[in-house]
Amino acid sequence: PLPDGLTVNLHGVAMDANSNITEFMVRSAPVGPDGHYEFTALPFDNAQSAYVVEIIYNGITFNNGNLIDPANPSMDLPITLYETTSDPSVVTLDALHVVVREHPGALLIVQVYVFSNTGDKVFATAQPVTGGQRGSVAIALPPDAYNISFDQGQLGGRYIELGDRIYDTQEFPPGSQSESVVVTYFLPLSGNSREVSLPLDYMTTQATVLMQSGTRLRSGQLTEAGTQTISGEAYDQFSGQNFNPGDTLTF
């Protein structure tokens, strides 16, 4: 049964000439007891635009959206709501890929996280991470990481820094590999070597580190796994399996 008093918010968004996202409309409507909601008299002639609908339930934002098609001036955008759990045992980090490149006075690191939610509820933090909004998976980076950026979203937006963790606020629904995060950052390099430590908060099936050819890696947790070519450049590959929550990947 649906909870009473649900409200769906509609956002009309467009891309301007400078490729910036702007909002041209915000409206709200109640959700009926049968789950029906409707917005009428909407413009469907906006170029490079989209409509996004969202419902905030239990501190989690559930949404759906689509591009505007002037030839079809209607949209069907259902929103699926889930109950929530804060039990981290439902989270599995299926793969952690760490790509390491040399940079003047620093290491340039790209990390790719692929998560699965093995439960039947959305995973969320027990407490809000910003305002009344709860987070989902936590990302732990070395404390001296700088120039941190994400492939989708940004710090202070989708990603919220709280304490020594960065939390994704995008919903994390049940399913295999239903959540992914790509983060890029720099680490200061004094001399020709340094230690990198990455705390692992969830059961991690596999961790792979790819080192730019010509650099060397030493770790008691990883073994050599051949080479891999990325954008025409060779990387030495190292792999480890089956890390427990609370472990730290160190190299």
N, C-alpha and C positions, 0 to 999 in steps of 0.2 A: 504493500500500500504506500502511496506517495504521502510524504509529510505535508501538512497544511502550510499555506503561506509562501510557497515557492514563487520567486520572481525570475523571469528570464530577461536578460539585458541584450539589446541589439546594438552592435557597433558597425557603422559604415566606414570603411577605411579605403584610402586611395594612395597611389604613389605619384608624387609630384615630379616636375621636370628634373629635379636634383636627386631623384631616387630616394627621397625621404617619405616615410609613411605618415600620412595625415588622416585625421578623423573628421568626417563630414556629417556624421549623424550619430546620436545616442538616444535610444528609446528603451522603455521598459514595458513589460506586460505580465499579468499574473498567469500562473499555470493552473489550469482547471483540474478538478479532482480526477479526471480521466487522462491527465497528462497532456492535454491539448493546449497549445499556445498559438497565437497568430499576430502578425504585423501586416497592416494593409497600407495602401497609398504610398508605396516606397518608390523612389526613382530607380530605374533600371537602365539608364542611358549614360552612366558614369564610366568613362574609360579607365582601364587599369585599376579597377576597384573590386571590392569584395564586401560581403556581409558576414559578420561573425556573431554568433549567439552564445551566451554563456549563462550558467547558473552556478551560484556559490552555495555549496551545501557542506555543512560540517567543516567549514574553513578551507574547502578544496574547490577550485574552479574547474568546472566541467564545460567543455565548449565544442562547437562545431562551426564550420564555415565553408564558403565556396566563392569562387569568382563570379562577378556579375556578367550575365550574358544578355545583351540587349534583345536578342532574338527570342528569348524565353523568360519573360518577366515574372517568374515565380521561382521559389526555392522550397525544397523540403529538407529541413535541417534538424533531424532528431538528435536529442542529447541523452546519453546513457549515464545514469547516476549509479554510483556504487556506495555501499557502506565502507568505512575505513578501518584499517588496522595499523597499529604502531609496532607490531611484532617484527623485528628485523630478521627473524629466521625465515620469513617468506621471500626475502630478497637474495638472489644469487647473482654474483658478478660473473657472467659466463666467460667474458674475455676482457682483459686489460692489455691494451697495446701502448707501448711507450716508445716513441721515436725520438732519438737523441742526435742533434747536429751541433757541430762546433760553430761558435759565433765569436767575434772579437770580444775578449774579456768575459765571455759567458757561454753557457750552454742553452741552445734553443730546444725546447721539449714540446712535443705534441702528444697528448694522451687521449686515447679513445676508450670509453667505457661502454660495455654492452650488458645491460641488466635484464633479468627475468623476474617476474613476480609470480611465485608458485602458489599463491593463495587464491581466494575468491573475492577479495576486497581490494580497494585502492590502498596502497601503502602511503602513510603520511606520518610526519613527526607528531609526537604527543602534544607538543606545545607549538603555538604560532612562532614563525621565524621573522615575520614582519607584519605589523598591524594585527589583523585577525587571521592572516593567511598562514597556513601550515606548509611545511616543506615536504619534499619526498626524499630522494637519495642524497646522502652527504658525500662531498668530494673533499679529500684531504690532500693538500699540496705541501711541499717543503715550506717552512716558515719564511725563508728568504726569497721565495718566488716573487717576481715582479712582472709588470706589463702583462697581466693575466687577461686573456680574452677567450670567448666561447664562440663556437661555430654558429650557434643559434641562440640569440638572447645575449644579455650583458649583465655584468655585476650591477646590482641596484635595481635591475628589472626582473627578468626571469630568475636570475641567480642572486641569492642573498648570502652575504658573509656574516656569520654569527660565531663568535669565539674563534676557534681554530679550524672551522669547517665552512665550506661553501655549500649551500643547499639549493637544489633545483626545486622550483615551485610548480613545475608542470606536473599535471596529474600522472600517476604511475599506476595504470590499471593492471589487472591480472593478465597474464599471458607470457609466452616465451619471447624473450628479447623485445619486450614492449617499451623499453626506455633506453636511450643512448645519449651520451654526453661526449663532446669533443672540446678539449680545453688546450690552449697554447700558452706557454709562459717562458720566461727566461730565468736562469739561475746564475748568480755571479760565479766566476771561475778565477781563482787566484792561483797562479802557477799552472801546471799542466794536468792536475787531477783534482777530484773532489768526490765526496760521498753523497749519494742521493738516497733518501729514505722516504718511502711512500706508505703511510698507514693504510691498512685494509680493514674497513669496517664490516664487510660482509663476506660470506663464503665465496671464495674466488676459485673458479674452476681452472683457469689458465691465465698466466701473465707472460707476456712476450715483450722483450726489449730489443729494439733494432738500433744498432750503433752505426753511425756513418763510417764507411770504410776508411781505415787508417787510424781510428781510435780503438782503444782496448777497454774491455769490461772485465771486472773481477767480482764474483759473487758466489757465495756458498749455496745460494738458493736457485741459481739458474744454470742451465747447461747449454752448450753450443747446439744450434739447430740449423746449420747451413747459412745460406745467404738469400737475400731477397732484393729485388730491384724495385725502387720506387721512383717514378718520374725519370727513369733512365739512369738513376744513381744506385750503386750497390751498397747494401747494408748487411752487416753481420747480425745474425739473429740468435737470440738466447731465450730459452723458455723454461718455465717452472709451472707446476701443477698443484692444485689442491691446497690452497692457503685457507686457514681458519680465520674467522672474525677476530680482530685484535692483533693479528700478525702484522709485521711490517716488511715490505719488500725493500731490500737494501742492496745497493750495488755501487 
